[in-house]
Structure formats: C-alpha cells, structure tokens
Amino acid sequence: MRELEPAFELSLNETILRISEHELAGKRVFHVNFGAGVKPLIITVGLSVRNEKFWTSIPEGRQKEAQQIGKMIAEHIRAKRR
C-alpha cells in the first residue's frame, strides 16, 4: 500500500476544499471539509461487480459529489507523481 497523502487543498466552484487521507479497516478514505455550513464528506474507491473502480461516499447518498471530488483527488495525486 502506498503512503498516505499529507493534507491538501483543492478548489471547487470557488470553494476551498480541505482534504485529508486516512486508513480505515484497511481501506483508504478521504475526508473532505467544505468549510462552514456544509457537512463534511467521506469518500473512497469502490469496486463494482464488473471489477470497475468508482468513487463512492460513506455513507452512500452523495454519489455526485463523491465522483466529482474523487476525480479531482486522483488527478492531484497523479500530478504529484510526475
């Protein structure tokens, strides 16, 4: 398993998201803090029945946000490796 990412910030629609990565029950999860007034979001990568990876919220219910922010997180991590 790769090292956990240090906390970082991303921008979404002029909102600064504060993101931290954690390990929970052997899985990597990301805690997304939107700031005052918006409930934080916990997201992770899931695996479909067809073995396709996808971003999902914990608990489920905020899929659209999880997919959008998950893509941004993946891009951020890939960009750091280059």
C-alpha positions in Angstrom: 0.0 0.0 0.0 1.3 3.5 -0.9 2.0 6.1 1.8 -0.9 8.3 2.9 -1.1 11.7 1.2 -0.5 14.7 3.5 -3.5 17.0 3.9 -4.0 19.2 0.8 -6.5 21.7 -0.6 -8.4 21.8 -3.9 -10.7 24.4 -5.3 -14.3 23.6 -6.5 -16.6 26.3 -7.7 -14.7 29.0 -5.8 -14.8 26.9 -2.6 -11.6 25.7 -1.0 -11.9 22.0 0.0 -9.6 20.8 2.7 -8.8 17.1 2.1 -7.1 14.6 4.3 -6.4 10.9 3.6 -6.9 8.2 6.3 -6.8 4.4 6.5 -9.9 2.8 7.9 -10.3 -1.0 8.1 -7.5 -1.5 5.6 -9.2 0.9 3.0 -8.1 4.4 2.1 -10.7 7.1 2.7 -10.7 10.8 2.1 -12.3 13.3 4.5 -13.4 16.4 2.5 -14.1 19.5 4.6 -16.1 22.2 2.7 -15.9 24.8 5.5 -18.7 26.4 7.4 -22.3 25.4 6.6 -21.7 22.2 4.6 -21.5 18.8 6.1 -18.1 17.1 5.5 -17.9 14.2 3.0 -16.1 10.9 3.4 -15.2 9.2 0.1 -13.4 6.1 -1.0 -12.9 4.0 -4.1 -15.3 1.1 -4.5 -15.2 -1.9 -6.8 -18.3 -2.8 -9.0 -19.5 -6.3 -9.7 -17.6 -5.9 -13.1 -14.4 -5.1 -11.2 -14.5 -1.4 -12.2 -13.3 1.2 -9.8 -15.6 4.1 -8.8 -15.7 6.8 -6.2 -18.4 6.5 -3.5 -19.5 8.4 -0.4 -19.7 6.9 3.1 -22.5 6.6 3.9 -23.9 6.4 0.4 -26.1 9.2 -0.8 -23.7 11.9 -2.0 -22.6 10.0 -5.1 -22.5 13.0 -7.4 -20.1 14.9 -5.1 -18.0 11.8 -4.4 -17.5 11.2 -8.1 -16.7 14.8 -8.9 -14.3 15.3 -6.0 -12.8 11.8 -6.3 -11.7 12.6 -9.9 -10.1 15.8 -8.6 -8.3 13.9 -5.9 -7.0 11.3 -8.3 -5.7 14.0 -10.7 -4.0 15.8 -7.8 -2.2 12.6 -6.7 -1.2 11.6 -10.2 0.1 15.2 -10.9 2.4 14.9 -7.8 4.0 11.7 -9.1 5.1 13.3 -12.4 
